[in-house]
Amino acid sequence: MNVTLPLVVVLGAATWTAMKLLGIRLWVAALIALFGFYVAGTFIAPVIEETTRSGVNAVTSK
């Protein structure tokens, strides 16, 4: 059985877990998210997207 989850849901769950277990404050998580939005508008965004796709494909390949 396959389960499909958007990557944003997985990252959100990881963030929530880090906030609860590691004691990361909400403003730090928000700052990191804001940094991600700024990086998405730069020349490095396609490299990050391709690396993420390759990582997800490596985890989900049979």
LINMONOR-V613143 format. One record per residue. N is the residue number from 0. RES is the residue in one small letter. NEAR is the number of other C-alpha atoms within 10 Angstrom. Layout:
N|RES|NEAR + N|RES|NEAR
//
This chain:
0|m|3 + 1|n|4 + 2|v|4 + 3|t|6 + 4|l|8 + 5|p|7 + 6|l|11 + 7|v|9 + 8|v|10 + 9|v|11 + 10|l|11 + 11|g|11 + 12|a|12 + 13|a|12 + 14|t|17 + 15|w|15 + 16|t|13 + 17|a|14 + 18|m|15 + 19|k|11 + 20|l|9 + 21|l|10 + 22|g|9 + 23|i|14 + 24|r|11 + 25|l|12 + 26|w|9 + 27|v|11 + 28|a|15 + 29|a|12 + 30|l|11 + 31|i|12 + 32|a|12 + 33|l|12 + 34|f|11 + 35|g|12 + 36|f|12 + 37|y|11 + 38|v|13 + 39|a|14 + 40|g|10 + 41|t|9 + 42|f|9 + 43|i|10 + 44|a|15 + 45|p|12 + 46|v|10 + 47|i|13 + 48|e|12 + 49|e|11 + 50|t|12 + 51|t|13 + 52|r|12 + 53|s|12 + 54|g|12 + 55|v|12 + 56|n|11 + 57|a|10 + 58|v|9 + 59|t|8 + 60|s|7 + 61|k|5
//
